[in-house]
Every structure is written in C-alpha cells, then in structure tokens.
Amino acid sequence: MYRIVVLPGDGIGPEVTQEALKVLRAVGERFGHRFAFEEHPFGGICIDQHGVALQPETLRRCRRAHAVLLGAVGGPKWDDPRAPVRPEQGLLALRKALRVYANLRPVRVYPELASASPLRPELLEGVDFIVVRELTGGLYFGKPKRQWDAPDGPRAVDTCLYRAHEIARVLRVGYQLARQRRRKLTSVDKANVLATSQLWRRIAQDLAREHPDVQTEHALVDSTAMALLSRPRSFDVLVMDNMFGDILTDEAAALAGSLGVMPSASLGDGKLGVYEPIHGTAPDIAGQGIANPLGSILSAAMLLRHSLDLPVEAAAVEAAVARVLAAGYRTADLAPPGQPTVGTAAMGDAVVAALAEVPAAAR
Ligand code: NAD
C-alpha cells in the first residue's frame, strides 16, 4: 500500500490533479498496486478555511507518506504582496520542511507538438534534457529579506545565500542523472558577477574532477538563456541555483509547446518526493475544464519512478501520454488555431485508455 498525500491547491490545480489521480488508479488496477490517497487543503483555499497556507497536521501527514502529489497554489484573491499570509508560503514551507532540495524538470519535445512551439521544428528535433534546480536555498530563502522606508525613500533587500554543502548535494543529483543519460552536465552560474556563483563554480569544478566519466561544462546563465533557444539539443543535464532554475525552466517550456505538459519532481536524500506540474493556477482558464492535465499526469509518472521505485509503471504512463499525443488529442493550449480540442477530463480518459494498450515491453 503506497500512501500518497494529495494537495490539489487552487485554480486549475484540482482540475489537473484529478486526472493524475485517475491515471494512478488505472496504474494500480493494471499492475496490481494499492494506493491510499488522502487529500488536504493547501495554498489559497487553506488560507480561506484555516488562516494558514499549510497546516501543521498536513505537513505531518506528508512526512509519513511515500510521496506528495501537488497541484498549484495562488490566484488573484490572494495576490496582495503585503498580505501577511500568502499561498506561496505553503509551497516554500513544504519544500523546506521535507528537505526536497533538488527540483527535476525534464524537458522533452514530443515530435507531434513541434508546431505548438514558437521555435522552428528543425531546432526541436531530439530535444531531451533535464534541469535540476536547487530548491531550498538562494535568493528565495536568504535573510534579510524585507522592505522598509529609508530617509531617501522605500528600500528592499533580498539575500542570496548558499552554503557549500547545499551546492554540492544538488550537483551530485545532477551527476547521478547524467550517468543514467548521455553523460553531459552543464553547471549554470553567474560567476563573473555574483559571489554565490563563484562558490558554485568552485564546487562544480571540484565535482567535475570527481566525475571524469561525465563531460562537465560551466556556463553563464545569460548565455544559457540564449543557448536554450539556439541549440537546445546540445543539453543533457543542467544544474543551477533556485532563481536561475525558476526562470530558465519557464523559458524551456516554450520548447515543449506549453507549460501545461511540463512535470517536475522535488527530491531530497530519501525517497519521499513532491511532484507537481511546473505551471501555476492559470486563473484565466480555471473552472472551465480546459486545462491541460499532462504536466500533472507526467508528474505522477515521476512519482512512480522516483518515490515508489516503479520504473516500468512510470514508463507505461509516459508511453500512454506519447500515444495520446500521436493520436492527435490536443487540449486548447496545444491545438493549432481552428483545430478540434479536448477538455481536461477527456484528456485524462484518453491517457487511461492508452495505458491499457501500451505494449507489454513498455510494462
Ligand atoms: P500560470 O502557469 O498559472 O499561467 C501562465 C499561462 O499558461 C496562462 O495563460 C495559463 O492559462 C497557461 N497555462 C498554465 N498551465 C496550463 C495548463 N495546464 N493548461 C493550459 N494552459 C495553462 O502562471 P501565472 O499566470 O504567472 O500565475 C498564476 C497564479 O499561479 C499566480 O497566483 C502565481 O503566483 C501562481 N503560480 C503558482 C505556482 C505553483 O503553485 N507552483 C507556479 C507558478 C505560478
């Protein structure tokens, strides 16, 4: 029995999470596994119901689970930056408390979706890389972090702090992945300007010597932003700090055609992980039943692989998604103008149906 805590969150979070659960239930039936799902309010809805974005009891339940499946949090209702309680606080607190410091964001371009990307199809052929974003340090957590009124006007400060071990452990996750892939690692920094990046590069150089079987390159974040669009095929594993990863992975989503297809896994030293699509709550389409659930479904596949050690089942879900796209199913974010689309639930149903047909080899 696998215990999975489900935190659907706000906006389209519950809509897409519902479909991922549908697919996990189908995996359970097909492969003979039992999943116990328990749902808790998280983010904006939790603020409305309980006055906090993450309840202590929910956190306790997460700690005892095999994995956490998350939707997304936030929305216009809770967007006031001066509000004392904000949905993102739940997200940051959850990551910190569960010590999930490595956020894996695979970027794979399905050939059928090349037309949904603003890039030319020949640039996209064979694109398959993974970004490892440091998740619990850097600019998002460093103190002091505050705004105040100084005699010459309002001021604000954020602090980017990294300790050597925080950098080394996330780079090690990257090297582990590179060894299972094409053995190339790009360490991304801004070492020409930032002290934290100079430390990052020094540690990356040390680790490169420890991993002679992996080709390591050190790249500046600005040039990487361009290279992701001009030569995306050349990347295998990229490792970077919290903010660089936040920004570059949204850019990378343009390669995949839509934010809606991008999954993520947040991992620490143990097996417990947090799995969520990289998109937000999409208030512009929430409640319409048109959100793309594939990012959430592919996050569930990552959950099977990384937290439950079920790689065959994970591959089957990924194969089912590829089949559905090859068969022409498109949610509105993926369809060329004027082409027919399916809604969120129909896309989930199509993946469940395809799962039943995945050839034995993929199982
Ligand atoms: P967003 O990812 O919610 O949406 C950006 C655009 O992509 C929108 O046009 C949206 O309709 C579209 N989109 C996103 N996911 C989609 C899907 N699955 N299917 C189809 N289209 C999809 O980003 P945003 O608009 O900048 O943020 C909206 C809210 O979400 C904000 O409150 C923000 O703070 C929050 N947010 C939360 C997370 C998270 O929970 N991890 C991440 C990012 C943003």
Residues whose N, C-alpha, C, O or C-beta is under 5 A from the ligand:
A	BS01	NAD	G71 A72 V73 G74 G75 L259 G260 I278 H279 G280 T281 A282 P283 D284 I285 I290 A291 N292 D333
